[in-house]
Amino acid sequence: MPWEIDEFLVLARKLKKSYYYLDKDSEYTLCVCLNLSNAIIDWNKSKLEKDFFVDKFHSILEILNNSYNVEWEVYEGNNPVGHLDVEKKLFARHSEYDGILSLCPDVHFHETLLSSMFSDFEAVNNEFVIITPQTHRLWDASWDEMANDQCTSFDYKNYRKIDVYDVEWVTKSNLDNISIYKMANNKWAGWCDLRSSKLVELFPPPKSWTGYGPYDTYLMTLLTRYKVINPSFDFQQYAIKNQIIGKYSNHNFKQFYKKYLVFKDVKLIQRKKYENEMKRLIIEKLEKLK
């Protein structure tokens, strides 16, 4: 989104640093979209024009030269597109990749994270798998299993006050103590998740969902219920101990741009609609899988 343009700048620098740790015998494609949808922002009433964000977007992409195979898009149409639309395009090409990593622009991590995720992905050798970093303490106790024990010294309600640079320092201080462990429950934040191609082939997002449909919640719930009716289904989520990811809640770049943009209500309306129909869609999917 345009208000995340500075976060994308920070992320691009982090991705460039991360590239030097990756196995160069493998290929890495980075797909990124600048979403300037007319359905989400009233550009006629906004104080910043689209060209400002387009120019800055292209200047940031130059950071990634001579590293990843970058596929970029600038969307300026009238549909309420979002993160899920980019994912669905990638999922449709699942046969081209071993795994697909969904990465939000407003996250912070150590530059060795991607190397850890990709090497662990190869090591587990499971067709149906999700690999995630750890997080700091999040919304409630149900997330504690993937929270790093050095990032839990605050109340759940205060998780947005954590400094992501403190989180990164925990990783940097424990680079000799990185390990992978199986998660007992399906739980991931949707910030930085590496999914196997076979998994997204079998469990794609609902066809009717676009924009910001809650695919993470849908998939977590669907997998939990499917393993009950089919215990032999070999799905596993892994988390990487001491590789921790955080969100820029305490370094809020977004607000600087949001005060110059005029928003429409379509995003919240869209999300509520999808949440209301999620239970029905999960039941329908489980019936098809029987």
C-alpha positions, 0 to 999 in steps of 0.5 A: 500500500502507498502508506507503506512505501518507507517500510518497503524501503527498509525491507528492500535494504534488508532483503538485499543484505539477506541475499548474500546469505542465500545458497546461490545454486537456487533461484529466488523470485521476488514479486512485489506490487504497489497498490494504488487502487482507486477503490481504497483511496480517493485520489481526487481528494488526497494531498499526495498524487500517485506519481509520487509513490510510483517514482519512489517505488521504482527508485527502491526497486533499484536496490534489489538489482543484481540479486533476486529475479524481481517481478513488479506491478503497479496497480492503479485500477478500480478493484479493491485488490490487496495482499491476497491478490498477489498471493493468488497469482503466485499460488496459480504458478505453484508448480514453478516453485518449491515454496512460496514465502508471503512477506508483509512490508511492515516487518523487521528481521535479521538478515540471516532469517531467509537463509535459515528458512530456506535451508530448513525448508529443504531439510524437513523434506515434507510435501505439506509444510509451513515454516515460520520465524518466532515472534515476540509475545502477541495478542494472547496466550494461544500465541505463546508457542511461537513466541521467543522466551526472551521477548515475553516480558510484557503484558499481551495488551502491550505487544505493540510497544515492543521495539523491533530493533530489540527483537533483532538484537535477540536474534543477533545475540543467538546466531549460534543457537538457531534451531527448528522445532515442531509446532503442536498447534497451527499458528502463524501471524501471516507476516512471514510464512514459507508454505510448500507449493503442494500445500497451497495447491491443495488448500488455496484461498477461496476463489471468491476472496480478493483484497484482504481476505483472511487467508491465514485464519482460513488456512489455520482453521481448515488444516486443524479440522482436516487433520481431525478427519484425516489423521494420516495427513502429513502436515507440519508447521515448524518454527525457527527458534531465535529467528524472530520477526517483529512489526513496526508498531513502535516505529510507525512510518504509516501515519506520516503518509496516511494524513495526506491520503483520503480513504474509502471504507471498502477494505473493512467492509470486504474483510467483515464479509469474508469473516462472516462466510468463512465457516461456510467455506471451510465446511464446503472445502472439507466436504470436497476433501473427503 
